Amino acid sequence: MSEQPLLKVRDLSKFYGRRIGCANVSFDLWPGEVLAVVGESGSGKTTLLSCLSTRLMPTTGSVDYRMRDGAYRELYHMSEAERRFLMRTDWGFVHQNPADGLRMTVSAGANVGERLMAVGERHYGNIRATATDWLERVEIASDRIDDQPRAFSGGMRQRLQIARNLVTNPRLVFMDEPTGGLDVSVQARLLDLVRGLVADLGLSVIVVTHDLAVARLLSHRMMVMKDGHVIEQGLTDRVLDDPREPYTQLLVSSILQV
Ligand SMILES: Nc1ncnc2c1ncn2[C@@H]1O[C@H](COP(=O)(O)OP(=O)(O)OP(=O)(O)O)[C@@H](O)[C@H]1O
């Protein structure tokens, strides 16, 4: 891991009127690190992810992102165009519902190729070859390249969404309940695939999940949220095997095995 954080989050808070979305969240994310944000429904996970990915403006706080040239930029001081450029190139966002992250009425190949074109690739042959390669990496047969994702199963759609996100070699990927809507057997296979890709590509990931098994399998470090606050954070194995906070103990003991 390199010696400088990719993301420096300080005192991030988002209020919806008087209701707390998330409050006083601070952490560093290091290159190659997978951070899981866990907590019950309503604990603030989505609000935090939305603020970090600049989909939502926080009420207070700052997020500094280390650009490819090594300089830090404050995300909320960037122009809308700069943020959109980051999202198209340096970042990925894997939605729980693949339909939110895919274009359902264009082919699988175009879904992947489009992201390549956004980073300047123009050669049709290269785009198709890279798209084919990525479909294979996410275990979609290359003869499905011209099919639209609406003809795919839920698991295939999710794998296609992952290919679309990773094809540009992003440095930071946000994932919102990436296995949420899938059958248990499909989830296990997808998690295995994601874990392999994240390790191979050395990605930094922030994954939101209410499923501690997902956190266990994917993440190095985790943050536990309750009522908008981070109440415990640490190495994933430590938090799950030796939770310090009573609330985390309750979360861990409420599932039979993680
Ligand atoms: N647009 C909104 N307007 C008002 N309150 C909101 C809004 N979005 C979220 N909240 C409130 O902020 C708090 C945190 O919600 P958030 O959706 O971030 O939690 P979550 O942990 O992601 O839950 P879930 O797992 O159900 O998505 C909740 O009290 C919620 O009611």
Ligand as a Chemical Component Dictionary entry (heavy atoms), coordinates in Angstrom:
data_LIG
# 
_chem_comp.id                   LIG 
_chem_comp.type                 NON-POLYMER 
_chem_comp.pdbx_formal_charge   0 
_chem_comp.three_letter_code    LIG 
# 
loop_
_chem_comp_atom.comp_id 
_chem_comp_atom.atom_id 
_chem_comp_atom.alt_atom_id 
_chem_comp_atom.type_symbol 
_chem_comp_atom.charge 
_chem_comp_atom.model_Cartn_x 
_chem_comp_atom.model_Cartn_y 
_chem_comp_atom.model_Cartn_z 
_chem_comp_atom.pdbx_ordinal 
LIG N1  N1  N 0 -34.136 12.364 1.433 1  
LIG C1  C1  C 0 -34.304 12.250 2.763 2  
LIG N2  N2  N 0 -35.071 13.138 3.436 3  
LIG C2  C2  C 0 -35.229 13.059 4.759 4  
LIG N3  N3  N 0 -34.656 12.135 5.543 5  
LIG C3  C3  C 0 -33.867 11.219 4.942 6  
LIG C4  C4  C 0 -33.654 11.228 3.525 7  
LIG N4  N4  N 0 -32.821 10.195 3.205 8  
LIG C5  C5  C 0 -32.546 9.581  4.371 9  
LIG N5  N5  N 0 -33.168 10.186 5.414 10 
LIG C6  C6  C 0 -33.052 9.818  6.854 11 
LIG O1  O1  O 0 -31.673 9.745  7.193 12 
LIG C7  C7  C 0 -31.424 8.628  8.042 13 
LIG C8  C8  C 0 -30.386 7.715  7.407 14 
LIG O2  O2  O 0 -30.941 7.114  6.234 15 
LIG P1  P1  P 0 -30.087 6.255  5.191 16 
LIG O3  O3  O 0 -30.977 5.963  4.021 17 
LIG O4  O4  O 0 -28.813 6.930  4.932 18 
LIG O5  O5  O 0 -29.829 4.924  6.030 19 
LIG P2  P2  P 0 -29.356 3.487  5.525 20 
LIG O6  O6  O 0 -28.520 2.941  6.613 21 
LIG O7  O7  O 0 -28.746 3.594  4.195 22 
LIG O8  O8  O 0 -30.714 2.686  5.418 23 
LIG P3  P3  P 0 -31.142 1.569  4.317 24 
LIG O9  O9  O 0 -30.237 0.397  4.542 25 
LIG O10 O10 O 0 -32.580 1.289  4.673 26 
LIG O11 O11 O 0 -30.982 2.200  2.974 27 
LIG C9  C9  C 0 -32.784 7.972  8.288 28 
LIG O12 O12 O 0 -33.299 8.465  9.489 29 
LIG C10 C10 C 0 -33.621 8.414  7.112 30 
LIG O13 O13 O 0 -34.982 8.467  7.457 31 
# 
loop_
_chem_comp_bond.comp_id 
_chem_comp_bond.atom_id_1 
_chem_comp_bond.atom_id_2 
_chem_comp_bond.value_order 
_chem_comp_bond.pdbx_ordinal 
LIG N1  C1  SING 1  
LIG C1  N2  SING 2  
LIG C1  C4  DOUB 3  
LIG N2  C2  DOUB 4  
LIG C2  N3  SING 5  
LIG N3  C3  DOUB 6  
LIG C3  C4  SING 7  
LIG C3  N5  SING 8  
LIG C4  N4  SING 9  
LIG N4  C5  DOUB 10 
LIG C5  N5  SING 11 
LIG N5  C6  SING 12 
LIG C6  O1  SING 13 
LIG C6  C10 SING 14 
LIG O1  C7  SING 15 
LIG C7  C8  SING 16 
LIG C7  C9  SING 17 
LIG C8  O2  SING 18 
LIG O2  P1  SING 19 
LIG P1  O3  DOUB 20 
LIG P1  O4  SING 21 
LIG P1  O5  SING 22 
LIG O5  P2  SING 23 
LIG P2  O6  DOUB 24 
LIG P2  O7  SING 25 
LIG P2  O8  SING 26 
LIG O8  P3  SING 27 
LIG P3  O9  DOUB 28 
LIG P3  O10 SING 29 
LIG P3  O11 SING 30 
LIG C9  O12 SING 31 
LIG C9  C10 SING 32 
LIG C10 O13 SING 33 
# 
